[in-house]
């Protein structure tokens, strides 16, 4: 009981220099062994955007490559990804081009659809053609997601894809 009371007494005292050194050491160990993902802020913004839009989330149903571990910085790039929701399905193909850009081509199963591509520092928009196809020719590498709005059903909720690494 005495040791337990001693610990409680120490815990009630203000933080001193030894506590600060211990916390700094602990911080450096955790940063080295399990760093905060660099895209955490972007993922949080995406989650808040989804909640604000009251949108339907499309699920990834197939890819041509499996994604690497969540906490890794090495990614296998998927060439083709299929998303599906109650309202629509979409398939996108990613072609890496020179530099820091990629080309994203896609196809949507519904009628005319407005497609919004949200990148790190900008948003691009287009509308599908008569066959449901769309293209973004210059996409920044990094996390992106699509917001799709059916033009033939204005009352439908937007469909948002999960963020994917380009």
Backbone as CSV, one residue per row, in Angstrom:
resi,resn,N_x,N_y,N_z,CA_x,CA_y,CA_z,C_x,C_y,C_z
1,UNK,0.813,-1.196,0.000,0.000,0.000,0.000,0.859,1.264,0.000
2,UNK,2.009,1.239,0.630,2.860,2.408,0.694,3.366,2.784,-0.696
3,UNK,3.779,1.795,-1.488,4.268,2.063,-2.842,3.152,2.655,-3.704
4,UNK,1.949,2.156,-3.517,0.808,2.672,-4.281,0.545,4.130,-3.920
5,UNK,0.610,4.481,-2.638,0.420,5.865,-2.205,1.551,6.762,-2.708
6,UNK,2.779,6.230,-2.737,3.914,7.005,-3.256,3.701,7.340,-4.728
7,UNK,3.225,6.377,-5.521,2.948,6.624,-6.935,1.850,7.658,-7.107
8,UNK,0.800,7.579,-6.305,-0.287,8.558,-6.377,0.221,9.951,-6.023
9,UNK,1.082,10.053,-5.038,1.645,11.342,-4.634,2.515,11.914,-5.757
10,UNK,3.329,11.074,-6.386,4.153,11.528,-7.505,3.293,11.978,-8.684
11,UNK,2.222,11.233,-8.971,1.340,11.576,-10.089,0.639,12.913,-9.859
12,UNK,0.414,13.294,-8.630,-0.281,14.545,-8.312,0.644,15.759,-8.414
13,UNK,1.938,15.552,-8.463,2.878,16.670,-8.535,2.929,17.251,-9.948
14,UNK,3.378,18.508,-10.074,3.504,19.110,-11.411,4.591,18.409,-12.224
15,UNK,4.489,18.537,-13.539,5.474,17.944,-14.438,6.802,18.689,-14.267
16,UNK,7.892,17.911,-14.136,9.215,18.515,-13.975,10.103,18.161,-15.169
17,UNK,11.376,18.561,-15.114,12.311,18.332,-16.219,12.496,16.853,-16.516
18,UNK,12.536,16.013,-15.511,12.699,14.569,-15.726,11.472,14.009,-16.462
19,UNK,10.298,14.477,-16.096,9.075,14.045,-16.799,9.126,14.451,-18.265
20,UNK,9.562,15.679,-18.543,9.648,16.167,-19.920,10.650,15.355,-20.735
21,UNK,11.802,14.997,-20.126,12.790,14.165,-20.828,12.215,12.780,-21.112
22,UNK,11.519,12.216,-20.168,10.900,10.893,-20.346,9.853,10.932,-21.452
23,UNK,9.027,11.963,-21.462,8.005,12.097,-22.506,8.647,12.299,-23.881
24,UNK,9.716,13.066,-23.959,10.410,13.280,-25.233,11.001,11.964,-25.746
25,UNK,11.582,11.175,-24.858,12.125,9.872,-25.248,11.017,8.953,-25.742
26,UNK,9.911,8.921,-25.041,8.768,8.102,-25.439,8.228,8.543,-26.801
27,UNK,8.146,9.870,-27.016,7.676,10.400,-28.310,8.571,9.933,-29.443
28,UNK,9.894,10.033,-29.261,10.814,9.639,-30.336,10.738,8.139,-30.613
29,UNK,10.561,7.326,-29.595,10.419,5.876,-29.779,9.151,5.574,-30.581
30,UNK,8.046,6.202,-30.220,6.782,5.960,-30.925,6.813,6.490,-32.356
31,UNK,7.434,7.639,-32.575,7.534,8.178,-33.931,8.361,7.264,-34.819
32,UNK,9.400,6.659,-34.262,10.257,5.771,-35.046,9.594,4.419,-35.303
33,UNK,8.889,3.889,-34.316,8.327,2.546,-34.460,6.919,2.519,-35.060
34,UNK,6.141,3.573,-34.892,4.766,3.587,-35.400,4.374,5.026,-35.721
35,UNK,4.930,5.588,-36.815,4.675,7.000,-37.117,3.213,7.243,-37.509
36,UNK,2.776,8.449,-37.282,1.443,8.861,-37.708,1.440,8.870,-39.237
37,UNK,0.429,8.254,-39.881,0.398,8.264,-41.350,0.393,9.689,-41.893
38,UNK,1.165,9.927,-42.941,1.277,11.275,-43.506,-0.048,11.772,-44.062
39,UNK,-0.944,10.859,-44.410,-2.224,11.250,-45.006,-3.373,11.260,-43.997
40,UNK,-3.071,11.200,-42.712,-4.112,11.147,-41.696,-5.044,12.358,-41.753
41,UNK,-4.493,13.546,-41.923,-5.323,14.754,-41.986,-6.258,14.701,-43.195
42,UNK,-5.742,14.233,-44.344,-6.575,14.131,-45.544,-7.711,13.133,-45.335
43,UNK,-7.413,12.011,-44.691,-8.456,11.012,-44.425,-9.536,11.565,-43.489
44,UNK,-9.107,12.332,-42.494,-10.075,12.922,-41.569,-10.968,13.928,-42.284
45,UNK,-10.375,14.759,-43.163,-11.172,15.715,-43.941,-12.174,14.989,-44.823
46,UNK,-11.742,13.884,-45.443,-12.634,13.095,-46.286,-13.808,12.574,-45.460
47,UNK,-13.530,12.031,-44.290,-14.591,11.495,-43.449,-15.581,12.582,-43.047
48,UNK,-15.079,13.776,-42.754,-15.977,14.873,-42.396,-16.788,15.344,-43.602
49,UNK,-16.176,15.330,-44.784,-16.907,15.710,-46.001,-18.052,14.743,-46.267
50,UNK,-17.798,13.463,-46.071,-18.832,12.450,-46.285,-19.995,12.689,-45.329
51,UNK,-19.692,12.924,-44.079,-20.752,13.159,-43.099,-21.547,14.403,-43.451
52,UNK,-20.877,15.448,-43.907,-21.554,16.700,-44.247,-22.449,16.535,-45.473
53,UNK,-22.036,15.717,-46.410,-22.820,15.529,-47.627,-23.976,14.547,-47.455
54,UNK,-23.954,13.780,-46.375,-24.903,12.689,-46.193,-24.919,11.822,-47.444
55,UNK,-23.742,11.493,-47.893,-23.571,10.759,-49.138,-23.549,9.263,-48.896
56,UNK,-23.727,8.553,-49.985,-23.609,7.106,-49.972,-22.157,6.771,-50.291
57,UNK,-21.581,5.831,-49.579,-20.193,5.455,-49.799,-20.144,4.225,-50.689
58,UNK,-19.379,4.323,-51.774,-19.167,3.172,-52.644,-18.074,2.305,-52.037
59,UNK,-18.209,1.016,-52.162,-17.195,0.093,-51.668,-16.297,-0.341,-52.812
60,UNK,-15.037,-0.596,-52.497,-14.141,-1.168,-53.497,-14.503,-2.634,-53.608
61,UNK,-14.867,-3.066,-54.810,-15.255,-4.464,-54.986,-14.161,-5.292,-55.623
62,UNK,-13.367,-4.716,-56.528,-12.239,-5.447,-57.107,-11.114,-4.485,-57.447
63,UNK,-9.897,-5.001,-57.395,-8.724,-4.256,-57.842,-7.815,-5.226,-58.569
64,UNK,-6.900,-4.706,-59.374,-5.942,-5.574,-60.046,-4.698,-5.792,-59.218
65,UNK,-4.608,-5.133,-58.060,-3.481,-5.337,-57.139,-3.992,-5.117,-55.732
66,UNK,-3.407,-5.809,-54.788,-3.787,-5.622,-53.391,-3.033,-4.442,-52.813
67,UNK,-3.692,-3.671,-51.969,-3.041,-2.522,-51.340,-2.097,-2.996,-50.253
68,UNK,-1.053,-2.241,-50.021,-0.086,-2.583,-48.986,-0.674,-2.267,-47.618
69,UNK,0.068,-2.616,-46.555,-0.397,-2.386,-45.193,-0.713,-0.931,-44.923
70,UNK,-1.628,-0.714,-44.028,-2.102,0.625,-43.723,-0.977,1.529,-43.244
71,UNK,-0.089,1.011,-42.439,0.956,1.842,-41.842,2.227,1.872,-42.687
72,UNK,2.181,1.370,-43.878,3.364,1.346,-44.732,3.392,2.568,-45.633
73,UNK,4.574,2.949,-46.095,4.679,4.031,-47.065,4.930,3.479,-48.456
74,UNK,5.050,2.154,-48.594,5.212,1.514,-49.895,3.858,0.996,-50.343
75,UNK,3.437,1.386,-51.549,2.132,0.997,-52.044,2.268,0.241,-53.350
76,UNK,1.455,-0.793,-53.515,1.297,-1.398,-54.829,0.230,-0.573,-55.514
77,UNK,0.507,-0.127,-56.720,-0.441,0.703,-57.445,-1.422,-0.200,-58.178
78,UNK,-2.701,-0.021,-57.952,-3.725,-0.796,-58.640,-3.972,-0.179,-60.000
79,UNK,-4.033,-0.990,-61.043,-4.295,-0.497,-62.388,-5.766,-0.240,-62.619
80,UNK,-6.624,-1.130,-62.140,-8.073,-0.998,-62.310,-8.758,-1.255,-60.983
81,UNK,-9.710,-0.404,-60.642,-10.462,-0.532,-59.397,-11.944,-0.411,-59.721
82,UNK,-12.758,-1.279,-59.138,-14.206,-1.210,-59.313,-14.844,-0.841,-57.985
83,UNK,-15.756,0.137,-58.033,-16.501,0.588,-56.858,-17.965,0.252,-57.092
84,UNK,-18.687,-0.033,-56.020,-20.126,-0.243,-56.180,-20.874,0.302,-54.971
85,UNK,-22.096,0.744,-55.241,-23.006,1.221,-54.202,-24.406,0.793,-54.621
86,UNK,-25.406,1.152,-53.826,-26.781,0.816,-54.188,-27.186,1.479,-55.500
87,UNK,-26.714,2.692,-55.741,-27.130,3.470,-56.906,-26.379,3.155,-58.179
88,UNK,-25.076,2.877,-58.062,-24.276,2.739,-59.274,-23.018,1.939,-59.007
89,UNK,-22.385,1.558,-60.097,-21.057,0.962,-60.043,-20.160,1.791,-60.951
90,UNK,-18.894,1.847,-60.612,-17.932,2.591,-61.424,-16.643,1.799,-61.471
91,UNK,-16.008,1.822,-62.613,-14.711,1.188,-62.779,-13.744,2.261,-63.251
92,UNK,-12.573,2.327,-62.612,-11.566,3.298,-63.045,-10.265,2.575,-63.355
93,UNK,-9.550,3.115,-64.322,-8.232,2.618,-64.689,-7.242,3.749,-64.473
94,UNK,-6.138,3.417,-63.826,-5.114,4.407,-63.508,-3.883,4.107,-64.355
95,UNK,-3.444,5.100,-65.092,-2.226,4.980,-65.890,-1.237,6.015,-65.379
96,UNK,-0.100,5.559,-64.866,0.918,6.485,-64.379,1.644,7.080,-65.580
97,UNK,1.824,8.393,-65.563,2.555,9.078,-66.629,3.801,9.693,-66.015
98,UNK,4.657,10.237,-66.832,5.910,10.799,-66.320,5.651,11.907,-65.311
99,UNK,6.609,12.089,-64.418,6.486,13.135,-63.412,5.616,12.683,-62.258
100,UNK,4.845,13.601,-61.761,4.024,13.313,-60.585,2.550,13.208,-60.930
101,UNK,2.223,12.892,-62.178,0.828,12.838,-62.598,0.424,11.452,-63.090
102,UNK,-0.872,11.258,-63.176,-1.451,10.025,-63.702,-2.672,10.397,-64.531
103,UNK,-3.117,9.453,-65.336,-4.352,9.604,-66.124,-5.356,8.644,-65.512
104,UNK,-6.564,9.139,-65.253,-7.614,8.323,-64.670,-8.777,8.261,-65.664
105,UNK,-9.092,7.066,-66.140,-10.214,6.860,-67.050,-11.235,5.997,-66.339
106,UNK,-12.520,6.269,-66.578,-13.524,5.500,-65.873,-14.796,5.291,-66.655
107,UNK,-15.656,4.478,-66.069,-16.942,4.141,-66.656,-17.947,3.965,-65.513
108,UNK,-19.142,4.533,-65.679,-20.206,4.459,-64.674,-21.387,3.716,-65.281
109,UNK,-22.075,2.899,-64.467,-23.162,2.058,-64.979,-24.482,2.780,-65.169
110,UNK,-24.635,3.964,-64.609,-25.915,4.668,-64.713,-25.916,5.619,-65.897
111,UNK,-26.969,6.378,-66.010,-27.070,7.392,-67.059,-26.069,8.502,-66.829
112,UNK,-26.349,9.696,-67.354,-25.396,10.803,-67.223,-25.069,11.081,-65.750
113,UNK,-23.774,11.227,-65.502,-23.305,11.390,-64.124,-22.250,12.481,-64.073
114,UNK,-22.370,13.367,-63.100,-21.361,14.393,-62.854,-20.296,13.756,-61.967
115,UNK,-19.034,13.848,-62.382,-17.917,13.243,-61.651,-17.020,14.360,-61.137
116,UNK,-16.726,14.295,-59.853,-15.826,15.252,-59.216,-14.646,14.459,-58.683
117,UNK,-13.448,14.834,-59.077,-12.231,14.185,-58.613,-11.578,15.112,-57.604
118,UNK,-11.494,14.671,-56.367,-10.893,15.492,-55.310,-9.480,15.014,-55.053
119,UNK,-8.550,15.926,-55.287,-7.138,15.649,-55.082,-6.655,16.412,-53.864
120,UNK,-5.379,16.325,-53.610,-4.790,16.980,-52.444,-5.016,18.485,-52.458
121,UNK,-4.759,19.144,-53.599,-4.818,20.601,-53.613,-5.815,21.181,-54.607
122,UNK,-6.614,20.338,-55.237,-7.580,20.858,-56.207,-8.705,19.852,-56.425
123,UNK,-9.734,20.332,-57.113,-10.853,19.488,-57.507,-11.056,19.655,-58.998
124,UNK,-11.208,18.535,-59.715,-11.505,18.552,-61.140,-12.909,17.988,-61.342
125,UNK,-13.600,18.457,-62.359,-14.965,17.993,-62.614,-15.147,17.655,-64.087
126,UNK,-16.025,16.695,-64.345,-16.409,16.337,-65.700,-17.772,15.654,-65.644
127,UNK,-18.321,15.377,-66.809,-19.587,14.659,-66.921,-19.360,13.467,-67.845
128,UNK,-19.995,12.347,-67.542,-19.831,11.161,-68.384,-20.404,11.404,-69.777
129,UNK,-19.865,10.682,-70.760,-20.423,10.765,-72.107,-21.639,9.832,-72.196
130,UNK,-22.191,9.657,-73.399,-23.385,8.827,-73.577,-23.170,7.372,-73.176
131,UNK,-21.933,6.901,-73.237,-21.624,5.520,-72.867,-21.239,5.381,-71.394
132,UNK,-21.270,6.480,-70.638,-20.921,6.434,-69.220,-19.435,6.576,-68.944
133,UNK,-18.662,6.970,-69.934,-17.212,7.083,-69.773,-16.800,8.501,-69.362
134,UNK,-15.673,8.571,-68.633,-15.101,9.863,-68.248,-13.592,9.715,-68.143
135,UNK,-12.882,10.846,-68.219,-11.414,10.844,-68.156,-10.915,12.101,-67.462
136,UNK,-9.884,11.922,-66.660,-9.112,13.030,-66.097,-7.681,12.794,-66.558
137,UNK,-7.141,13.695,-67.367,-5.850,13.447,-67.997,-4.646,13.801,-67.136
138,UNK,-4.815,14.655,-66.140,-3.684,15.074,-65.321,-4.086,15.050,-63.846
139,UNK,-3.841,13.924,-63.208,-4.206,13.726,-61.804,-2.927,13.701,-60.977
140,UNK,-2.907,14.485,-59.907,-1.746,14.521,-59.017,-1.621,13.193,-58.288
141,UNK,-0.395,12.687,-58.163,-0.171,11.463,-57.397,-0.439,11.752,-55.931
142,UNK,-1.003,10.791,-55.244,-1.352,10.927,-53.835,-2.758,10.402,-53.626
143,UNK,-3.364,10.753,-52.515,-4.727,10.299,-52.219,-5.742,11.092,-53.020
144,UNK,-6.694,10.379,-53.618,-7.798,11.001,-54.344,-9.073,10.231,-54.037
145,UNK,-10.201,10.861,-54.279,-11.474,10.146,-54.250,-12.441,10.826,-55.206
146,UNK,-13.467,10.095,-55.585,-14.462,10.591,-56.526,-15.776,10.860,-55.813
147,UNK,-16.466,11.915,-56.252,-17.834,12.193,-55.823,-18.672,12.130,-57.097
148,UNK,-19.657,11.237,-57.116,-20.471,11.040,-58.313,-21.920,11.415,-58.014
149,UNK,-22.495,12.244,-58.891,-23.885,12.686,-58.739,-24.647,12.351,-60.012
150,UNK,-25.695,11.572,-59.871,-26.502,11.198,-61.027,-27.283,12.409,-61.526
151,UNK,-27.168,12.700,-62.809,-27.875,13.840,-63.387,-29.305,13.486,-63.778
152,UNK,-29.579,12.191,-63.974,-30.930,11.760,-64.345,-31.839,11.576,-63.131
153,UNK,-31.279,11.700,-61.920,-32.058,11.571,-60.693,-31.537,12.597,-59.679
154,UNK,-31.955,13.879,-59.832,-31.419,14.945,-58.973,-31.694,14.738,-57.479
155,UNK,-32.682,13.921,-57.126,-32.999,13.684,-55.722,-32.089,12.644,-55.074
156,UNK,-31.304,11.927,-55.881,-30.434,10.887,-55.321,-29.259,11.520,-54.577
157,UNK,-28.784,10.784,-53.599,-27.630,11.247,-52.825,-26.358,11.072,-53.634
158,UNK,-25.353,11.917,-53.416,-24.074,11.712,-54.091,-23.439,10.403,-53.621
159,UNK,-22.635,9.812,-54.459,-21.899,8.593,-54.116,-20.427,8.968,-54.055
160,UNK,-19.771,8.607,-52.954,-18.363,8.941,-52.760,-17.561,7.656,-52.642
161,UNK,-16.430,7.615,-53.347,-15.555,6.454,-53.242,-14.620,6.640,-52.055
162,UNK,-14.111,5.550,-51.527,-13.057,5.680,-50.520,-11.833,6.333,-51.165
163,UNK,-10.988,6.923,-50.353,-9.757,7.512,-50.874,-8.839,6.387,-51.357
164,UNK,-8.226,6.617,-52.512,-7.281,5.655,-53.070,-5.958,6.358,-53.340
165,UNK,-4.890,5.613,-53.302,-3.552,6.141,-53.544,-3.235,6.005,-55.028
166,UNK,-2.928,7.124,-55.673,-2.534,7.122,-57.092,-1.029,7.214,-57.156
